[in-house]
Amino acid sequence: MAEKAKQVKKKENAIQRYYRETTGELRKVSWPTWPEARRLTILVLIVMVFMGLFLAGVDALAKELLNLAIGV
């Protein structure tokens, strides 16, 4: 009788399986501490500002070179 019960196992819902697997993976994550998260956030903001200024400079230079090339 126990064998028959194992064979009639209900198929697991895809949403339930996704939730179970996701929570299992999130338990394995090494989360940063608040000071680490703050330091990394500040670093990301500094890099974003630097890259924005760099790309603005490259854009201005390209605009000037294009204007010189077409004689505007």
mmCIF file as Biopython writes it, N, C-alpha, C and O atoms, coordinates in Angstrom:
data_model
#
loop_
_atom_site.group_PDB
_atom_site.id
_atom_site.type_symbol
_atom_site.label_atom_id
_atom_site.label_alt_id
_atom_site.label_comp_id
_atom_site.label_asym_id
_atom_site.label_entity_id
_atom_site.label_seq_id
_atom_site.pdbx_PDB_ins_code
_atom_site.Cartn_x
_atom_site.Cartn_y
_atom_site.Cartn_z
_atom_site.occupancy
_atom_site.B_iso_or_equiv
_atom_site.auth_seq_id
_atom_site.auth_asym_id
_atom_site.pdbx_PDB_model_num
ATOM 1   N N  . MET A ? 1  ? 0.817  -1.195 0.000   1.0 0.0 1  A 1 
ATOM 2   C CA . MET A ? 1  ? 0.000  0.000  0.000   1.0 0.0 1  A 1 
ATOM 3   C C  . MET A ? 1  ? 0.860  1.257  0.000   1.0 0.0 1  A 1 
ATOM 4   O O  . MET A ? 1  ? 0.527  2.237  -0.667  1.0 0.0 1  A 1 
ATOM 5   N N  . ALA A ? 2  ? 1.975  1.235  0.752   1.0 0.0 2  A 1 
ATOM 6   C CA . ALA A ? 2  ? 2.861  2.395  0.822   1.0 0.0 2  A 1 
ATOM 7   C C  . ALA A ? 2  ? 3.504  2.651  -0.539  1.0 0.0 2  A 1 
ATOM 8   O O  . ALA A ? 2  ? 3.722  3.805  -0.905  1.0 0.0 2  A 1 
ATOM 9   N N  . GLU A ? 3  ? 3.811  1.595  -1.294  1.0 0.0 3  A 1 
ATOM 10  C CA . GLU A ? 3  ? 4.403  1.751  -2.622  1.0 0.0 3  A 1 
ATOM 11  C C  . GLU A ? 3  ? 3.442  2.460  -3.562  1.0 0.0 3  A 1 
ATOM 12  O O  . GLU A ? 3  ? 3.845  3.313  -4.353  1.0 0.0 3  A 1 
ATOM 13  N N  . LYS A ? 4  ? 2.189  2.105  -3.471  1.0 0.0 4  A 1 
ATOM 14  C CA . LYS A ? 4  ? 1.186  2.707  -4.341  1.0 0.0 4  A 1 
ATOM 15  C C  . LYS A ? 4  ? 1.037  4.201  -4.017  1.0 0.0 4  A 1 
ATOM 16  O O  . LYS A ? 4  ? 0.847  5.015  -4.921  1.0 0.0 4  A 1 
ATOM 17  N N  . ALA A ? 5  ? 1.122  4.556  -2.746  1.0 0.0 5  A 1 
ATOM 18  C CA . ALA A ? 5  ? 1.011  5.960  -2.346  1.0 0.0 5  A 1 
ATOM 19  C C  . ALA A ? 5  ? 2.180  6.770  -2.903  1.0 0.0 5  A 1 
ATOM 20  O O  . ALA A ? 5  ? 1.995  7.927  -3.281  1.0 0.0 5  A 1 
ATOM 21  N N  . LYS A ? 6  ? 3.367  6.195  -2.962  1.0 0.0 6  A 1 
ATOM 22  C CA . LYS A ? 6  ? 4.531  6.899  -3.507  1.0 0.0 6  A 1 
ATOM 23  C C  . LYS A ? 6  ? 4.401  7.090  -5.009  1.0 0.0 6  A 1 
ATOM 24  O O  . LYS A ? 6  ? 4.850  8.105  -5.541  1.0 0.0 6  A 1 
ATOM 25  N N  . GLN A ? 7  ? 3.795  6.135  -5.701  1.0 0.0 7  A 1 
ATOM 26  C CA . GLN A ? 7  ? 3.657  6.221  -7.145  1.0 0.0 7  A 1 
ATOM 27  C C  . GLN A ? 7  ? 2.625  7.255  -7.552  1.0 0.0 7  A 1 
ATOM 28  O O  . GLN A ? 7  ? 2.712  7.794  -8.655  1.0 0.0 7  A 1 
ATOM 29  N N  . VAL A ? 8  ? 1.669  7.546  -6.718  1.0 0.0 8  A 1 
ATOM 30  C CA . VAL A ? 8  ? 0.600  8.481  -7.038  1.0 0.0 8  A 1 
ATOM 31  C C  . VAL A ? 8  ? 0.967  9.881  -6.542  1.0 0.0 8  A 1 
ATOM 32  O O  . VAL A ? 8  ? 0.084  10.699 -6.285  1.0 0.0 8  A 1 
ATOM 33  N N  . LYS A ? 9  ? 2.245  10.155 -6.410  1.0 0.0 9  A 1 
ATOM 34  C CA . LYS A ? 9  ? 2.716  11.446 -5.903  1.0 0.0 9  A 1 
ATOM 35  C C  . LYS A ? 9  ? 2.165  12.565 -6.777  1.0 0.0 9  A 1 
ATOM 36  O O  . LYS A ? 9  ? 2.247  12.510 -8.004  1.0 0.0 9  A 1 
ATOM 37  N N  . LYS A ? 10 ? 1.608  13.569 -6.134  1.0 0.0 10 A 1 
ATOM 38  C CA . LYS A ? 10 ? 1.017  14.699 -6.834  1.0 0.0 10 A 1 
ATOM 39  C C  . LYS A ? 10 ? 2.128  15.538 -7.472  1.0 0.0 10 A 1 
ATOM 40  O O  . LYS A ? 10 ? 3.163  15.790 -6.855  1.0 0.0 10 A 1 
ATOM 41  N N  . LYS A ? 11 ? 1.898  15.963 -8.705  1.0 0.0 11 A 1 
ATOM 42  C CA . LYS A ? 11 ? 2.888  16.775 -9.407  1.0 0.0 11 A 1 
ATOM 43  C C  . LYS A ? 11 ? 2.974  18.144 -8.725  1.0 0.0 11 A 1 
ATOM 44  O O  . LYS A ? 11 ? 1.959  18.781 -8.443  1.0 0.0 11 A 1 
ATOM 45  N N  . GLU A ? 12 ? 4.207  18.577 -8.471  1.0 0.0 12 A 1 
ATOM 46  C CA . GLU A ? 12 ? 4.420  19.839 -7.770  1.0 0.0 12 A 1 
ATOM 47  C C  . GLU A ? 12 ? 4.101  21.020 -8.679  1.0 0.0 12 A 1 
ATOM 48  O O  . GLU A ? 12 ? 4.455  21.021 -9.858  1.0 0.0 12 A 1 
ATOM 49  N N  . ASN A ? 13 ? 3.435  22.014 -8.128  1.0 0.0 13 A 1 
ATOM 50  C CA . ASN A ? 13 ? 3.082  23.228 -8.834  1.0 0.0 13 A 1 
ATOM 51  C C  . ASN A ? 13 ? 4.372  23.986 -9.176  1.0 0.0 13 A 1 
ATOM 52  O O  . ASN A ? 13 ? 5.281  24.058 -8.348  1.0 0.0 13 A 1 
ATOM 53  N N  . ALA A ? 14 ? 4.458  24.547 -10.377 1.0 0.0 14 A 1 
ATOM 54  C CA . ALA A ? 14 ? 5.659  25.260 -10.821 1.0 0.0 14 A 1 
ATOM 55  C C  . ALA A ? 14 ? 5.923  26.487 -9.956  1.0 0.0 14 A 1 
ATOM 56  O O  . ALA A ? 14 ? 7.079  26.803 -9.678  1.0 0.0 14 A 1 
ATOM 57  N N  . ILE A ? 15 ? 4.891  27.173 -9.535  1.0 0.0 15 A 1 
ATOM 58  C CA . ILE A ? 15 ? 5.064  28.368 -8.694  1.0 0.0 15 A 1 
ATOM 59  C C  . ILE A ? 15 ? 5.598  27.975 -7.325  1.0 0.0 15 A 1 
ATOM 60  O O  . ILE A ? 15 ? 6.476  28.645 -6.782  1.0 0.0 15 A 1 
ATOM 61  N N  . GLN A ? 16 ? 5.076  26.906 -6.773  1.0 0.0 16 A 1 
ATOM 62  C CA . GLN A ? 16 ? 5.561  26.437 -5.476  1.0 0.0 16 A 1 
ATOM 63  C C  . GLN A ? 16 ? 7.020  26.008 -5.563  1.0 0.0 16 A 1 
ATOM 64  O O  . GLN A ? 16 ? 7.816  26.314 -4.676  1.0 0.0 16 A 1 
ATOM 65  N N  . ARG A ? 17 ? 7.364  25.306 -6.621  1.0 0.0 17 A 1 
ATOM 66  C CA . ARG A ? 17 ? 8.751  24.864 -6.799  1.0 0.0 17 A 1 
ATOM 67  C C  . ARG A ? 17 ? 9.684  26.060 -6.954  1.0 0.0 17 A 1 
ATOM 68  O O  . ARG A ? 17 ? 10.762 26.085 -6.360  1.0 0.0 17 A 1 
ATOM 69  N N  . TYR A ? 18 ? 9.276  27.058 -7.751  1.0 0.0 18 A 1 
ATOM 70  C CA . TYR A ? 18 ? 10.080 28.265 -7.955  1.0 0.0 18 A 1 
ATOM 71  C C  . TYR A ? 18 ? 10.314 28.977 -6.619  1.0 0.0 18 A 1 
ATOM 72  O O  . TYR A ? 18 ? 11.439 29.373 -6.313  1.0 0.0 18 A 1 
ATOM 73  N N  . TYR A ? 19 ? 9.258  29.136 -5.831  1.0 0.0 19 A 1 
ATOM 74  C CA . TYR A ? 19 ? 9.375  29.812 -4.533  1.0 0.0 19 A 1 
ATOM 75  C C  . TYR A ? 19 ? 10.309 29.032 -3.604  1.0 0.0 19 A 1 
ATOM 76  O O  . TYR A ? 19 ? 11.166 29.628 -2.951  1.0 0.0 19 A 1 
ATOM 77  N N  . ARG A ? 20 ? 10.154 27.724 -3.539  1.0 0.0 20 A 1 
ATOM 78  C CA . ARG A ? 20 ? 10.980 26.892 -2.664  1.0 0.0 20 A 1 
ATOM 79  C C  . ARG A ? 20 ? 12.446 26.959 -3.077  1.0 0.0 20 A 1 
ATOM 80  O O  . ARG A ? 20 ? 13.323 27.089 -2.223  1.0 0.0 20 A 1 
ATOM 81  N N  . GLU A ? 21 ? 12.723 26.869 -4.385  1.0 0.0 21 A 1 
ATOM 82  C CA . GLU A ? 21 ? 14.097 26.914 -4.860  1.0 0.0 21 A 1 
ATOM 83  C C  . GLU A ? 21 ? 14.714 28.296 -4.658  1.0 0.0 21 A 1 
ATOM 84  O O  . GLU A ? 21 ? 15.893 28.412 -4.322  1.0 0.0 21 A 1 
ATOM 85  N N  . THR A ? 22 ? 13.919 29.332 -4.863  1.0 0.0 22 A 1 
ATOM 86  C CA . THR A ? 22 ? 14.420 30.694 -4.684  1.0 0.0 22 A 1 
ATOM 87  C C  . THR A ? 22 ? 14.779 30.969 -3.234  1.0 0.0 22 A 1 
ATOM 88  O O  . THR A ? 22 ? 15.846 31.515 -2.952  1.0 0.0 22 A 1 
ATOM 89  N N  . THR A ? 23 ? 13.906 30.600 -2.316  1.0 0.0 23 A 1 
ATOM 90  C CA . THR A ? 23 ? 14.214 30.823 -0.903  1.0 0.0 23 A 1 
ATOM 91  C C  . THR A ? 23 ? 15.426 29.999 -0.481  1.0 0.0 23 A 1 
ATOM 92  O O  . THR A ? 23 ? 16.226 30.452 0.338   1.0 0.0 23 A 1 
ATOM 93  N N  . GLY A ? 24 ? 15.568 28.813 -1.023  1.0 0.0 24 A 1 
ATOM 94  C CA . GLY A ? 24 ? 16.738 27.986 -0.718  1.0 0.0 24 A 1 
ATOM 95  C C  . GLY A ? 24 ? 18.026 28.636 -1.191  1.0 0.0 24 A 1 
ATOM 96  O O  . GLY A ? 24 ? 19.037 28.593 -0.490  1.0 0.0 24 A 1 
ATOM 97  N N  . GLU A ? 25 ? 18.000 29.243 -2.384  1.0 0.0 25 A 1 
ATOM 98  C CA . GLU A ? 25 ? 19.197 29.907 -2.906  1.0 0.0 25 A 1 
ATOM 99  C C  . GLU A ? 25 ? 19.498 31.183 -2.122  1.0 0.0 25 A 1 
ATOM 100 O O  . GLU A ? 25 ? 20.663 31.498 -1.880  1.0 0.0 25 A 1 
ATOM 101 N N  . LEU A ? 26 ? 18.463 31.917 -1.724  1.0 0.0 26 A 1 
ATOM 102 C CA . LEU A ? 26 ? 18.691 33.155 -0.977  1.0 0.0 26 A 1 
ATOM 103 C C  . LEU A ? 26 ? 19.286 32.891 0.403   1.0 0.0 26 A 1 
ATOM 104 O O  . LEU A ? 26 ? 19.954 33.762 0.960   1.0 0.0 26 A 1 
ATOM 105 N N  . ARG A ? 27 ? 19.057 31.719 0.956   1.0 0.0 27 A 1 
ATOM 106 C CA . ARG A ? 27 ? 19.669 31.368 2.242   1.0 0.0 27 A 1 
ATOM 107 C C  . ARG A ? 27 ? 21.174 31.177 2.102   1.0 0.0 27 A 1 
ATOM 108 O O  . ARG A ? 27 ? 21.914 31.333 3.074   1.0 0.0 27 A 1 
ATOM 109 N N  . LYS A ? 28 ? 21.631 30.838 0.889   1.0 0.0 28 A 1 
ATOM 110 C CA . LYS A ? 28 ? 23.055 30.598 0.652   1.0 0.0 28 A 1 
ATOM 111 C C  . LYS A ? 28 ? 23.837 31.886 0.394   1.0 0.0 28 A 1 
ATOM 112 O O  . LYS A ? 28 ? 25.068 31.878 0.427   1.0 0.0 28 A 1 
ATOM 113 N N  . VAL A ? 29 ? 23.136 32.988 0.137   1.0 0.0 29 A 1 
ATOM 114 C CA . VAL A ? 29 ? 23.788 34.241 -0.229  1.0 0.0 29 A 1 
ATOM 115 C C  . VAL A ? 29 ? 24.541 34.813 0.967   1.0 0.0 29 A 1 
ATOM 116 O O  . VAL A ? 29 ? 24.058 34.768 2.098   1.0 0.0 29 A 1 
ATOM 117 N N  . SER A ? 30 ? 25.725 35.349 0.704   1.0 0.0 30 A 1 
ATOM 118 C CA . SER A ? 30 ? 26.505 36.033 1.737   1.0 0.0 30 A 1 
ATOM 119 C C  . SER A ? 30 ? 26.179 37.522 1.642   1.0 0.0 30 A 1 
ATOM 120 O O  . SER A ? 30 ? 26.741 38.228 0.805   1.0 0.0 30 A 1 
ATOM 121 N N  . TRP A ? 31 ? 25.280 37.998 2.490   1.0 0.0 31 A 1 
ATOM 122 C CA . TRP A ? 31 ? 24.820 39.377 2.435   1.0 0.0 31 A 1 
ATOM 123 C C  . TRP A ? 31 ? 25.848 40.299 3.082   1.0 0.0 31 A 1 
ATOM 124 O O  . TRP A ? 31 ? 26.450 39.935 4.092   1.0 0.0 31 A 1 
ATOM 125 N N  . PRO A ? 32 ? 26.060 41.505 2.507   1.0 0.0 32 A 1 
ATOM 126 C CA . PRO A ? 32 ? 27.013 42.439 3.109   1.0 0.0 32 A 1 
ATOM 127 C C  . PRO A ? 32 ? 26.445 43.063 4.378   1.0 0.0 32 A 1 
ATOM 128 O O  . PRO A ? 32 ? 25.230 43.138 4.564   1.0 0.0 32 A 1 
ATOM 129 N N  . THR A ? 33 ? 27.348 43.506 5.241   1.0 0.0 33 A 1 
ATOM 130 C CA . THR A ? 33 ? 26.907 44.229 6.437   1.0 0.0 33 A 1 
ATOM 131 C C  . THR A ? 33 ? 26.503 45.639 6.010   1.0 0.0 33 A 1 
ATOM 132 O O  . THR A ? 33 ? 26.779 46.056 4.885   1.0 0.0 33 A 1 
ATOM 133 N N  . TRP A ? 34 ? 25.840 46.378 6.925   1.0 0.0 34 A 1 
ATOM 134 C CA . TRP A ? 34 ? 25.413 47.741 6.587   1.0 0.0 34 A 1 
ATOM 135 C C  . TRP A ? 34 ? 26.593 48.656 6.264   1.0 0.0 34 A 1 
ATOM 136 O O  . TRP A ? 34 ? 26.505 49.423 5.304   1.0 0.0 34 A 1 
ATOM 137 N N  . PRO A ? 35 ? 27.693 48.612 7.020   1.0 0.0 35 A 1 
ATOM 138 C CA . PRO A ? 35 ? 28.826 49.467 6.641   1.0 0.0 35 A 1 
ATOM 139 C C  . PRO A ? 35 ? 29.404 49.106 5.264   1.0 0.0 35 A 1 
ATOM 140 O O  . PRO A ? 35 ? 29.793 49.995 4.507   1.0 0.0 35 A 1 
ATOM 141 N N  . GLU A ? 36 ? 29.462 47.823 4.943   1.0 0.0 36 A 1 
ATOM 142 C CA . GLU A ? 36 ? 29.937 47.414 3.617   1.0 0.0 36 A 1 
ATOM 143 C C  . GLU A ? 36 ? 28.990 47.908 2.530   1.0 0.0 36 A 1 
ATOM 144 O O  . GLU A ? 36 ? 29.433 48.414 1.499   1.0 0.0 36 A 1 
ATOM 145 N N  . ALA A ? 37 ? 27.703 47.763 2.757   1.0 0.0 37 A 1 
ATOM 146 C CA . ALA A ? 37 ? 26.719 48.195 1.764   1.0 0.0 37 A 1 
ATOM 147 C C  . ALA A ? 37 ? 26.792 49.705 1.553   1.0 0.0 37 A 1 
ATOM 148 O O  . ALA A ? 37 ? 26.707 50.176 0.419   1.0 0.0 37 A 1 
ATOM 149 N N  . ARG A ? 38 ? 26.947 50.459 2.622   1.0 0.0 38 A 1 
ATOM 150 C CA . ARG A ? 38 ? 27.048 51.923 2.526   1.0 0.0 38 A 1 
ATOM 151 C C  . ARG A ? 38 ? 28.307 52.307 1.742   1.0 0.0 38 A 1 
ATOM 152 O O  . ARG A ? 38 ? 28.251 53.156 0.852   1.0 0.0 38 A 1 
ATOM 153 N N  . ARG A ? 39 ? 29.447 51.677 2.076   1.0 0.0 39 A 1 
ATOM 154 C CA . ARG A ? 39 ? 30.711 51.982 1.402   1.0 0.0 39 A 1 
ATOM 155 C C  . ARG A ? 39 ? 30.624 51.646 -0.084  1.0 0.0 39 A 1 
ATOM 156 O O  . ARG A ? 39 ? 31.079 52.426 -0.920  1.0 0.0 39 A 1 
ATOM 157 N N  . LEU A ? 40 ? 30.049 50.504 -0.417  1.0 0.0 40 A 1 
ATOM 158 C CA . LEU A ? 40 ? 29.929 50.106 -1.820  1.0 0.0 40 A 1 
ATOM 159 C C  . LEU A ? 40 ? 28.950 51.002 -2.582  1.0 0.0 40 A 1 
ATOM 160 O O  . LEU A ? 40 ? 29.154 51.277 -3.764  1.0 0.0 40 A 1 
ATOM 161 N N  . THR A ? 41 ? 27.893 51.457 -1.914  1.0 0.0 41 A 1 
ATOM 162 C CA . THR A ? 41 ? 26.940 52.365 -2.552  1.0 0.0 41 A 1 
ATOM 163 C C  . THR A ? 41 ? 27.611 53.680 -2.885  1.0 0.0 41 A 1 
ATOM 164 O O  . THR A ? 41 ? 27.420 54.214 -3.978  1.0 0.0 41 A 1 
ATOM 165 N N  . ILE A ? 42 ? 28.396 54.212 -1.959  1.0 0.0 42 A 1 
ATOM 166 C CA . ILE A ? 42 ? 29.118 55.462 -2.203  1.0 0.0 42 A 1 
ATOM 167 C C  . ILE A ? 42 ? 30.102 55.281 -3.352  1.0 0.0 42 A 1 
ATOM 168 O O  . ILE A ? 42 ? 30.238 56.164 -4.200  1.0 0.0 42 A 1 
ATOM 169 N N  . LEU A ? 43 ? 30.786 54.145 -3.384  1.0 0.0 43 A 1 
ATOM 170 C CA . LEU A ? 43 ? 31.723 53.866 -4.463  1.0 0.0 43 A 1 
ATOM 171 C C  . LEU A ? 43 ? 31.009 53.834 -5.817  1.0 0.0 43 A 1 
ATOM 172 O O  . LEU A ? 43 ? 31.512 54.384 -6.797  1.0 0.0 43 A 1 
ATOM 173 N N  . VAL A ? 44 ? 29.869 53.206 -5.871  1.0 0.0 44 A 1 
ATOM 174 C CA . VAL A ? 44 ? 29.105 53.140 -7.125  1.0 0.0 44 A 1 
ATOM 175 C C  . VAL A ? 44 ? 28.682 54.536 -7.565  1.0 0.0 44 A 1 
ATOM 176 O O  . VAL A ? 44 ? 28.763 54.855 -8.751  1.0 0.0 44 A 1 
ATOM 177 N N  . LEU A ? 45 ? 28.233 55.372 -6.637  1.0 0.0 45 A 1 
ATOM 178 C CA . LEU A ? 45 ? 27.828 56.736 -6.984  1.0 0.0 45 A 1 
ATOM 179 C C  . LEU A ? 45 ? 29.003 57.547 -7.512  1.0 0.0 45 A 1 
ATOM 180 O O  . LEU A ? 45 ? 28.851 58.302 -8.472  1.0 0.0 45 A 1 
ATOM 181 N N  . ILE A ? 46 ? 30.182 57.400 -6.890  1.0 0.0 46 A 1 
ATOM 182 C CA . ILE A ? 46 ? 31.368 58.119 -7.358  1.0 0.0 46 A 1 
ATOM 183 C C  . ILE A ? 46 ? 31.746 57.676 -8.764  1.0 0.0 46 A 1 
ATOM 184 O O  . ILE A ? 46 ? 32.058 58.511 -9.613  1.0 0.0 46 A 1 
ATOM 185 N N  . VAL A ? 47 ? 31.723 56.373 -9.018  1.0 0.0 47 A 1 
ATOM 186 C CA . VAL A ? 47 ? 32.060 55.864 -10.351 1.0 0.0 47 A 1 
ATOM 187 C C  . VAL A ? 47 ? 31.045 56.356 -11.380 1.0 0.0 47 A 1 
ATOM 188 O O  . VAL A ? 47 ? 31.421 56.691 -12.503 1.0 0.0 47 A 1 
ATOM 189 N N  . MET A ? 48 ? 29.769 56.403 -11.012 1.0 0.0 48 A 1 
ATOM 190 C CA . MET A ? 48 ? 28.735 56.891 -11.937 1.0 0.0 48 A 1 
ATOM 191 C C  . MET A ? 48 ? 28.974 58.349 -12.315 1.0 0.0 48 A 1 
ATOM 192 O O  . MET A ? 48 ? 28.867 58.713 -13.486 1.0 0.0 48 A 1 
ATOM 193 N N  . VAL A ? 49 ? 29.298 59.182 -11.332 1.0 0.0 49 A 1 
ATOM 194 C CA . VAL A ? 49 ? 29.561 60.598 -11.606 1.0 0.0 49 A 1 
ATOM 195 C C  . VAL A ? 49 ? 30.791 60.731 -12.506 1.0 0.0 49 A 1 
ATOM 196 O O  . VAL A ? 49 ? 30.764 61.473 -13.488 1.0 0.0 49 A 1 
ATOM 197 N N  . PHE A ? 50 ? 31.869 60.016 -12.174 1.0 0.0 50 A 1 
ATOM 198 C CA . PHE A ? 50 ? 33.081 60.072 -12.986 1.0 0.0 50 A 1 
ATOM 199 C C  . PHE A ? 50 ? 32.802 59.645 -14.426 1.0 0.0 50 A 1 
ATOM 200 O O  . PHE A ? 50 ? 33.221 60.320 -15.367 1.0 0.0 50 A 1 
ATOM 201 N N  . MET A ? 51 ? 32.104 58.537 -14.598 1.0 0.0 51 A 1 
ATOM 202 C CA . MET A ? 51 ? 31.814 58.051 -15.949 1.0 0.0 51 A 1 
ATOM 203 C C  . MET A ? 51 ? 30.900 59.017 -16.701 1.0 0.0 51 A 1 
ATOM 204 O O  . MET A ? 51 ? 31.053 59.197 -17.909 1.0 0.0 51 A 1 
ATOM 205 N N  . GLY A ? 52 ? 29.952 59.639 -16.000 1.0 0.0 52 A 1 
ATOM 206 C CA . GLY A ? 52 ? 29.086 60.624 -16.636 1.0 0.0 52 A 1 
ATOM 207 C C  . GLY A ? 52 ? 29.876 61.813 -17.149 1.0 0.0 52 A 1 
ATOM 208 O O  . GLY A ? 52 ? 29.652 62.278 -18.266 1.0 0.0 52 A 1 
ATOM 209 N N  . LEU A ? 53 ? 30.811 62.312 -16.328 1.0 0.0 53 A 1 
ATOM 210 C CA . LEU A ? 53 ? 31.652 63.431 -16.751 1.0 0.0 53 A 1 
ATOM 211 C C  . LEU A ? 53 ? 32.574 63.023 -17.901 1.0 0.0 53 A 1 
ATOM 212 O O  . LEU A ? 53 ? 32.761 63.782 -18.852 1.0 0.0 53 A 1 
ATOM 213 N N  . PHE A ? 54 ? 33.144 61.828 -17.810 1.0 0.0 54 A 1 
ATOM 214 C CA . PHE A ? 54 ? 34.022 61.332 -18.870 1.0 0.0 54 A 1 
ATOM 215 C C  . PHE A ? 54 ? 33.266 61.221 -20.190 1.0 0.0 54 A 1 
ATOM 216 O O  . PHE A ? 54 ? 33.756 61.672 -21.226 1.0 0.0 54 A 1 
ATOM 217 N N  . LEU A ? 55 ? 32.078 60.627 -20.161 1.0 0.0 55 A 1 
ATOM 218 C CA . LEU A ? 55 ? 31.302 60.463 -21.399 1.0 0.0 55 A 1 
ATOM 219 C C  . LEU A ? 55 ? 30.817 61.804 -21.941 1.0 0.0 55 A 1 
ATOM 220 O O  . LEU A ? 55 ? 30.712 61.975 -23.155 1.0 0.0 55 A 1 
ATOM 221 N N  . ALA A ? 56 ? 30.521 62.751 -21.061 1.0 0.0 56 A 1 
ATOM 222 C CA . ALA A ? 56 ? 30.140 64.093 -21.517 1.0 0.0 56 A 1 
ATOM 223 C C  . ALA A ? 56 ? 31.317 64.749 -22.231 1.0 0.0 56 A 1 
ATOM 224 O O  . ALA A ? 56 ? 31.138 65.420 -23.248 1.0 0.0 56 A 1 
ATOM 225 N N  . GLY A ? 57 ? 32.517 64.555 -21.696 1.0 0.0 57 A 1 
ATOM 226 C CA . GLY A ? 57 ? 33.710 65.099 -22.346 1.0 0.0 57 A 1 
ATOM 227 C C  . GLY A ? 57 ? 33.964 64.464 -23.695 1.0 0.0 57 A 1 
ATOM 228 O O  . GLY A ? 57 ? 34.274 65.161 -24.661 1.0 0.0 57 A 1 
ATOM 229 N N  . VAL A ? 58 ? 33.837 63.155 -23.775 1.0 0.0 58 A 1 
ATOM 230 C CA . VAL A ? 58 ? 34.031 62.454 -25.050 1.0 0.0 58 A 1 
ATOM 231 C C  . VAL A ? 58 ? 32.983 62.911 -26.059 1.0 0.0 58 A 1 
ATOM 232 O O  . VAL A ? 58 ? 33.299 63.090 -27.235 1.0 0.0 58 A 1 
ATOM 233 N N  . ASP A ? 59 ? 31.747 63.101 -25.618 1.0 0.0 59 A 1 
ATOM 234 C CA . ASP A ? 59 ? 30.679 63.552 -26.501 1.0 0.0 59 A 1 
ATOM 235 C C  . ASP A ? 59 ? 30.974 64.954 -27.026 1.0 0.0 59 A 1 
ATOM 236 O O  . ASP A ? 59 ? 30.800 65.216 -28.217 1.0 0.0 59 A 1 
ATOM 237 N N  . ALA A ? 60 ? 31.420 65.862 -26.149 1.0 0.0 60 A 1 
ATOM 238 C CA . ALA A ? 60 ? 31.735 67.233 -26.569 1.0 0.0 60 A 1 
ATOM 239 C C  . ALA A ? 60 ? 32.895 67.239 -27.563 1.0 0.0 60 A 1 
ATOM 240 O O  . ALA A ? 60 ? 32.868 67.970 -28.553 1.0 0.0 60 A 1 
ATOM 241 N N  . LEU A ? 61 ? 33.912 66.421 -27.294 1.0 0.0 61 A 1 
ATOM 242 C CA . LEU A ? 61 ? 35.050 66.336 -28.207 1.0 0.0 61 A 1 
ATOM 243 C C  . LEU A ? 61 ? 34.619 65.784 -29.566 1.0 0.0 61 A 1 
ATOM 244 O O  . LEU A ? 61 ? 35.027 66.307 -30.604 1.0 0.0 61 A 1 
ATOM 245 N N  . ALA A ? 62 ? 33.815 64.751 -29.567 1.0 0.0 62 A 1 
ATOM 246 C CA . ALA A ? 62 ? 33.334 64.168 -30.822 1.0 0.0 62 A 1 
ATOM 247 C C  . ALA A ? 62 ? 32.490 65.175 -31.592 1.0 0.0 62 A 1 
ATOM 248 O O  . ALA A ? 62 ? 32.564 65.238 -32.819 1.0 0.0 62 A 1 
ATOM 249 N N  . LYS A ? 63 ? 31.697 65.955 -30.888 1.0 0.0 63 A 1 
ATOM 250 C CA . LYS A ? 63 ? 30.862 66.978 -31.540 1.0 0.0 63 A 1 
ATOM 251 C C  . LYS A ? 63 ? 31.739 68.024 -32.214 1.0 0.0 63 A 1 
ATOM 252 O O  . LYS A ? 63 ? 31.486 68.413 -33.355 1.0 0.0 63 A 1 
ATOM 253 N N  . GLU A ? 64 ? 32.774 68.480 -31.506 1.0 0.0 64 A 1 
ATOM 254 C CA . GLU A ? 64 ? 33.669 69.477 -32.073 1.0 0.0 64 A 1 
ATOM 255 C C  . GLU A ? 64 ? 34.435 68.924 -33.286 1.0 0.0 64 A 1 
ATOM 256 O O  . GLU A ? 64 ? 34.581 69.610 -34.298 1.0 0.0 64 A 1 
ATOM 257 N N  . LEU A ? 65 ? 34.921 67.684 -33.176 1.0 0.0 65 A 1 
ATOM 258 C CA . LEU A ? 65 ? 35.623 67.085 -34.304 1.0 0.0 65 A 1 
ATOM 259 C C  . LEU A ? 65 ? 34.709 66.912 -35.521 1.0 0.0 65 A 1 
ATOM 260 O O  . LEU A ? 65 ? 35.136 67.114 -36.658 1.0 0.0 65 A 1 
ATOM 261 N N  . LEU A ? 66 ? 33.472 66.544 -35.279 1.0 0.0 66 A 1 
ATOM 262 C CA . LEU A ? 66 ? 32.509 66.388 -36.378 1.0 0.0 66 A 1 
ATOM 263 C C  . LEU A ? 66 ? 32.211 67.745 -37.000 1.0 0.0 66 A 1 
ATOM 264 O O  . LEU A ? 66 ? 32.117 67.856 -38.222 1.0 0.0 66 A 1 
ATOM 265 N N  . ASN A ? 67 ? 32.060 68.775 -36.178 1.0 0.0 67 A 1 
ATOM 266 C CA . ASN A ? 67 ? 31.819 70.121 -36.715 1.0 0.0 67 A 1 
ATOM 267 C C  . ASN A ? 67 ? 33.004 70.584 -37.554 1.0 0.0 67 A 1 
ATOM 268 O O  . ASN A ? 67 ? 32.810 71.200 -38.602 1.0 0.0 67 A 1 
ATOM 269 N N  . LEU A ? 68 ? 34.235 70.295 -37.108 1.0 0.0 68 A 1 
ATOM 270 C CA . LEU A ? 68 ? 35.409 70.655 -37.903 1.0 0.0 68 A 1 
ATOM 271 C C  . LEU A ? 68 ? 35.450 69.890 -39.213 1.0 0.0 68 A 1 
ATOM 272 O O  . LEU A ? 68 ? 35.825 70.446 -40.245 1.0 0.0 68 A 1 
ATOM 273 N N  . ALA A ? 69 ? 35.073 68.635 -39.183 1.0 0.0 69 A 1 
ATOM 274 C CA . ALA A ? 69 ? 35.128 67.780 -40.371 1.0 0.0 69 A 1 
ATOM 275 C C  . ALA A ? 69 ? 34.122 68.225 -41.433 1.0 0.0 69 A 1 
ATOM 276 O O  . ALA A ? 69 ? 34.421 68.181 -42.626 1.0 0.0 69 A 1 
ATOM 277 N N  . ILE A ? 70 ? 32.939 68.650 -41.007 1.0 0.0 70 A 1 
ATOM 278 C CA . ILE A ? 70 ? 31.927 69.042 -41.997 1.0 0.0 70 A 1 
ATOM 279 C C  . ILE A ? 70 ? 31.908 70.544 -42.230 1.0 0.0 70 A 1 
ATOM 280 O O  . ILE A ? 70 ? 31.145 71.031 -43.064 1.0 0.0 70 A 1 
ATOM 281 N N  . GLY A ? 71 ? 32.744 71.289 -41.498 1.0 0.0 71 A 1 
ATOM 282 C CA . GLY A ? 71 ? 32.912 72.725 -41.749 1.0 0.0 71 A 1 
ATOM 283 C C  . GLY A ? 71 ? 31.773 73.589 -41.272 1.0 0.0 71 A 1 
ATOM 284 O O  . GLY A ? 71 ? 31.445 74.582 -41.922 1.0 0.0 71 A 1 
ATOM 285 N N  . VAL A ? 72 ? 31.163 73.248 -40.161 1.0 0.0 72 A 1 
ATOM 286 C CA . VAL A ? 72 ? 30.061 74.068 -39.620 1.0 0.0 72 A 1 
ATOM 287 C C  . VAL A ? 72 ? 30.604 75.145 -38.723 1.0 0.0 72 A 1 
ATOM 288 O O  . VAL A ? 72 ? 29.837 75.935 -38.174 1.0 0.0 72 A 1 
#
